[in-house]
Amino acid sequence: MRSTFLICPVRGADPKATEALVKRLEEHGWKVHWPPRDTPQNDPTGLNICCVNKDAIERAEFVHIVWDGNSQGCLFDLGMAFALGKKLIVVKVPPPTQGKSFQNMMIRLAYAVTENGLAVV
């Protein structure tokens, strides 16, 4: 079974925005760690959230990304996934920007992953 961690906005976000993606992945045999469902969010500092997500990212073979360009939690999770060398599958990202930006980096990484045949959807 393929496994993935879904980087997506949680704080202040409607989980319905990513729920359909999670269901679709699970229907296709993926084991998905979805933070709104699988990471306890009742954490006054966020440290436990980061630790739970780190462990889940380490266990996952892939990391799917729904990026809004604003979520600090997504940025932190992306840094962990990058540092751990995870295969990134970018599902949604804002349009490219002029100059450097994380969405430009993700677009480039996603193409690199696809070009190397690592993205399995």
C-alpha positions as CSV (number, residue, x, y, z in Angstrom):
1,M,0.0,0.0,0.0
2,R,1.3,3.4,-1.0
3,S,1.4,5.9,1.9
4,T,1.4,9.7,1.9
5,F,1.2,12.7,4.2
6,L,-1.0,15.5,2.9
7,I,0.4,18.9,3.5
8,C,-2.6,21.2,3.6
9,P,-3.8,24.3,5.5
10,V,-5.5,23.4,8.8
11,R,-5.7,26.4,11.1
12,G,-8.6,28.6,9.9
13,A,-9.2,26.3,6.9
14,D,-12.3,24.3,6.0
15,P,-11.3,20.6,6.0
16,K,-13.9,20.1,3.2
17,A,-11.4,21.8,0.9
18,T,-9.2,18.7,1.0
19,E,-11.6,16.0,2.1
20,A,-12.5,14.9,-1.4
21,L,-8.8,14.5,-2.3
22,V,-8.2,12.3,0.8
23,K,-11.3,10.1,-0.1
24,R,-10.1,9.8,-3.7
25,L,-6.6,8.8,-2.6
26,E,-7.9,6.3,-0.1
27,E,-10.3,4.8,-2.6
28,H,-7.3,4.2,-4.9
29,G,-5.4,2.3,-2.1
30,W,-3.4,5.0,-0.5
31,K,-2.9,5.2,3.2
32,V,-3.2,9.0,3.9
33,H,-2.1,10.9,7.0
34,W,-4.5,13.9,6.8
35,P,-3.6,16.4,9.6
36,P,-7.2,17.8,10.1
37,R,-8.2,14.2,10.9
38,D,-5.1,12.4,12.0
39,T,-3.0,15.0,13.9
40,P,-4.5,16.2,17.3
41,Q,-5.0,19.9,16.9
42,N,-5.6,20.8,20.6
43,D,-2.1,22.0,21.2
44,P,-1.5,25.4,22.8
45,T,2.0,25.9,21.3
46,G,1.9,23.7,18.1
47,L,5.0,21.7,19.2
48,N,3.1,18.4,19.5
49,I,1.4,19.1,16.2
50,C,4.9,19.5,14.6
51,C,6.2,16.3,16.3
52,V,3.2,14.2,15.2
53,N,3.5,15.5,11.6
54,K,7.2,14.9,11.5
55,D,6.7,11.3,12.6
56,A,4.0,10.8,10.0
57,I,6.1,12.5,7.2
58,E,9.0,10.2,8.1
59,R,6.7,7.1,7.8
60,A,5.2,8.2,4.5
61,E,6.6,7.2,1.1
62,F,5.2,10.3,-0.6
63,V,4.0,13.8,0.4
64,H,1.0,15.3,-1.4
65,I,0.8,19.1,-1.2
66,V,-2.2,21.4,-1.4
67,W,-0.5,24.8,-1.1
68,D,-2.3,28.1,-0.5
69,G,0.9,30.2,-0.1
70,N,-0.2,31.5,3.3
71,S,-0.1,28.6,5.9
72,Q,2.8,28.7,8.2
73,G,2.1,25.1,9.2
74,C,2.3,24.0,5.5
75,L,5.6,25.8,5.2
76,F,7.0,24.0,8.2
77,D,5.8,20.6,6.9
78,L,7.2,21.3,3.5
79,G,10.6,22.0,5.1
80,M,10.5,18.7,6.9
81,A,9.4,16.8,3.8
82,F,12.2,18.4,1.8
83,A,14.8,17.7,4.5
84,L,13.7,14.1,4.7
85,G,14.0,13.7,0.9
86,K,10.4,12.8,0.4
87,K,8.8,12.4,-3.1
88,L,6.6,15.4,-3.5
89,I,3.3,15.4,-5.4
90,V,2.0,18.9,-5.8
91,V,-1.8,18.7,-6.1
92,K,-2.6,22.4,-5.9
93,V,-0.4,25.5,-5.9
94,P,-1.0,29.2,-6.7
95,P,0.3,30.4,-10.1
96,P,4.1,31.0,-10.4
97,T,5.4,34.3,-9.1
98,Q,8.1,36.6,-10.4
99,G,11.4,35.7,-8.7
100,K,11.9,33.3,-5.9
101,S,8.9,31.8,-4.0
102,F,8.0,28.6,-2.4
103,Q,5.3,27.9,-5.0
104,N,8.0,28.3,-7.8
105,M,10.2,25.9,-5.9
106,M,7.4,23.4,-5.5
107,I,6.5,23.7,-9.2
108,R,10.1,23.0,-10.1
109,L,10.4,20.1,-7.6
110,A,7.2,18.6,-8.9
111,Y,8.4,18.7,-12.4
112,A,11.8,17.2,-11.3
113,V,9.9,14.4,-9.6
114,T,7.7,13.8,-12.6
115,E,10.6,13.9,-15.0
116,N,12.5,11.3,-12.9
117,G,9.5,9.0,-12.8
118,L,9.0,9.2,-9.1
119,A,5.5,10.6,-8.9
120,V,3.0,7.8,-8.7
121,V,-0.6,9.1,-8.6
